[in-house]
């Protein structure tokens, strides 16, 4: 039992430490603008910044990328409220997450 618990702890720490920021590119911005007209690389970069600074307070930054896009869309409004994001910030994070989610 102790061995299993140790393995679980190690895997949790490894998964938390293994998050690599997904930096948006101009290609990502062009793909995002097809779904969200007018989206720019600056928008995706700002969404990434807000995500990294606000969401890491409560959970691993890799967590949203381990869920479906539908789950992210359903859960983000609750998380944004907890993180005290305004509507614009929430929209930027959503665009970043869903655009980069489809790129992994």
CORRATA-V569230 format. One record per run of one state. SS is the DSSP state (~ for helix, > for strand, _ for the rest). FROM is the first residue (numbers start at 1). TO is the last residue. If there is no record, write none. Layout:
# CORRATA-V569230
ss->SS from->FROM to->TO
ss->SS from->FROM to->TO
This chain:
# CORRATA-V569230
ss->_ from->1 to->1
ss->~ from->2 to->17
ss->_ from->18 to->25
ss->~ from->26 to->35
ss->_ from->36 to->40
ss->~ from->41 to->57
ss->_ from->58 to->62
ss->~ from->63 to->66
ss->_ from->67 to->68
ss->~ from->69 to->82
ss->_ from->83 to->86
ss->~ from->87 to->101
ss->_ from->102 to->104
